[in-house]
């Protein structure tokens, strides 16, 4: 989802290569994220070759932003706790 947040849409091969995962792993994850309405899967053709494109839905963008915000909060809290312990 983080990779897809930086583009409107990306083809399956590009996402697979950039995220360094197998076809099957990406396919399973994309299908699960589509079921949760976080990712849109579009199938079509580029010339005569079948292609699959992935994109984040508005709900997916919101979920990713909330997740990143929660991670940031955890990191900041841990930094405060570490600073307090070092005093």
N, C-alpha and C positions, 0 to 999 in steps of 0.2 A: 504494500500500500504506500509505503514511503516513496518508492521509486515512481509509482504512478502519480503521486501528488505533484510531481514536477512537470507533468505534461498533460495535454488534453486526452491523448490516447496513445497506446504503444502496442506494437505487434508482439505476439506471444514470444517469438524468438528473441527479440530484444530484451524483454522482461526476463526471460529465462537466463540469457547470457549475463546481463547486468547483475542479477541477483544470485548467480552461480548456483542454480538448482537444476534438478533433472526435469525433463518434460512431465513425467508422472507426478512429481511433487508439486510443480506449479499448477498442473491441471486440477489436482485434488484441491489445492488451496483456493484457486480461482473459483471453482465450483462451489466450495463452501462459502466463500465471501459473496458470491452471487446470490446464494440462498438467503443470506443475511441482508441483502440489498446494499452491500458496500462496494461491489464491483459489477460493472456491466461487461458482458462478454458479447462481442459482435463477430459473427462469422461471415465471410464473403470470399471474393476472389480478387487476386491481384494478377491481372492477365488471365492465364489459365490455371494458375496455382491457387489452391485453397489457402486462406489465411484466417487467423484469429487475432482480434484486437481486444485489448483490455483497457478499461478506463474506470476511474473512481466515480461513484455516484455522489450527489450532494450529501447523502447520508454517510457515505464512506469518508468523505472529506471531514465532516463533523466528528465522526468517531475517531479518526486519526488525530485530529486536533485535540480532542479530549484526552486521548491516550498520551500524547506527547506532553500535554499540560500536567497530567498526573505524574508522569515520569520526572518532569522538571520539579514538581513540588516535592517528590521523594528525594531527589538529589539535593535540593536546597535544604530540606529538613535534616538530612544526614550531614551536610556541611556545617549547619548550625550546631548540631549535636557534637560533631567532632571538634569544633572550635571551643565549645563549652567544656569538653573533657580536657582540652589542652591548656585551659586557663588555670 
